[in-house]
Amino acid sequence: GLSHLGDYEATLFSPYSHNRAYGECLARGEQYTELAEGKATCKAIMVLSAVHDVEMPICGALYEVMFNGYDLKTAIGELFLRDIKKEF
């Protein structure tokens, strides 16, 4: 439903969003010292994806960038190189 729409828009468009600020700092190679709950959520999603054997390519790419120092532009490029497949 639309219950998440406000949070989604705030994350994307608000200059006060910690997740947005974290992402912008990450892309610039800068440190972000405030809480950005999306970072911890990404780590938890990757644990759950491994436990339940669910492929999560976008979260996996973000995880590699955030926690393993993988190059952001390379990670994005690799996502676009994935084979097209039916999702459902």
CORCOR-V699875 format. One record per backbone hydrogen bond with DSSP energy under -0.5 kcal/mol. CO is the residue of the C=O (numbers start at 0). NH is the residue of the N-H. E is the energy in kcal/mol with one decimal. If there is no record, write none. Layout:
CO_NH_E / CO_NH_E
This chain:
1_4_-1.7 / 3_7_-2.5 / 4_8_-2.8 / 5_9_-2.4 / 6_10_-2.4 / 7_11_-2.1 / 8_12_-3.1 / 8_13_-0.5 / 9_13_-1.7 / 13_16_-1.3 / 16_20_-2.5 / 17_21_-2.7 / 18_22_-2.5 / 19_23_-2.6 / 20_24_-2.3 / 21_25_-2.9 / 22_26_-2.3 / 23_27_-1.5 / 24_28_-0.8 / 24_29_-2.9 / 25_28_-0.8 / 35_38_-2.0 / 35_39_-0.7 / 36_40_-2.2 / 37_41_-2.2 / 38_42_-1.6 / 39_43_-2.2 / 40_44_-2.6 / 41_45_-2.0 / 42_46_-1.6 / 43_47_-2.5 / 44_48_-2.7 / 45_49_-1.6 / 46_50_-2.2 / 47_51_-2.5 / 48_53_-2.3 / 55_59_-2.9 / 56_60_-2.2 / 57_61_-2.5 / 58_62_-2.8 / 59_63_-2.2 / 60_64_-2.0 / 61_65_-3.2 / 62_66_-3.0 / 62_67_-0.6 / 63_67_-1.2 / 63_69_-2.3 / 64_68_-0.7 / 70_74_-2.3 / 71_75_-2.4 / 72_76_-2.3 / 73_77_-2.4 / 74_78_-1.5 / 75_79_-1.5 / 76_80_-0.8 / 78_81_-1.0
